[in-house]
Amino acid sequence: MRIRIDPHTLVQARKRGVTVSEMEDVLRTGQAVPAGRGRLGRELVFQYKAFWQGRYHEHKKVRVIYVNEGGTLVTVTVYTFYGKWEN
């Protein structure tokens, strides 16, 4: 599967503390989640164990919203949630 990271998604990723490799990992191995508006979504929880905006967090959940254009997954945006999740 081919992945294309849209420039808007890159801007949002930088603001939200997400790397390109994390987004690619989410798209390849993440769990499908509802996205709305005919879009698709996947999310994955990563071990984080670091500080984000002055607070310590065990995990980082990354959700990528995307569309499938002829076999290429094209990102629309990315969301990040910091906290603690159980497996």
N, C-alpha and C positions, 0 to 999 in steps of 0.2 A: 504494500500500500504506500502510495506517495503522500507526503504531507507538505502543505504550503502554509507558512506562517504569514498571515496578513500584517502589513505594517502597523495598522491600528492595534492589533493584538500585541505586537512587540512593545508598543508604547505602554499599554495597560499592564503588560507583564513586568516591565521595569518598575512601574509605580507600585505594583502589588507584591514584589519580591519573588517572582517566578522566572526560572531560566528556560531557555529554548529546549534544552534536553528534558526538563521536567514536563513541559507541554507535550513533547513527542512521546514520552513514556506514558502519559495519561492517555493519549490517543491510541497507543498500541495495546496497553494492558489495563486501562481503567474500566470501571463499571459504568454501564450506560445509565443515564439519568434523563428525566424529562427536560426539554429545552423550550418548547413552544415555537410558534411562528414558522413551523416547517423545518426547524433546525434540529440538530442532534446535539447531545451532550454526553460527556464522559467525565468521571472524577476519580481521583486516587488520593489516598492519604499517605504522606511521606513523614518519616521520622524527621523532626526538626531540631529539638533540644537546643534552642537558641533564643535570643531576644529579637523581637520585632516591635518597633515603635515603643521601646522602653519596657516591654513586658516579656517575661519568659513564657515560651510555649513548647509543649512536648511534640506536637504534630502540626503539619501544614496540609490542609486539604486543598487540592487544586482542581478546579472545574473548568474544562475547556468546552466552549460552545463552537460548533462548526457545521459546515455543510459538505455534502459529498458531490463534487463536480466531476463527473465522468471518471470515477475511481481515484480522484485526488481529494484528500481531506483538506479543506480550506478553513482555517480558523476564522471565527467572527470576533470573539473576545475571550478573556480568561478572568476567572474569579478566584480569589484566595481566601480561605478561612483559617484562622489560627486558633488552636485550642488543643483539646485532648479527645481522641476517639478510641474506642475499644475495637478490637478486631471483629 
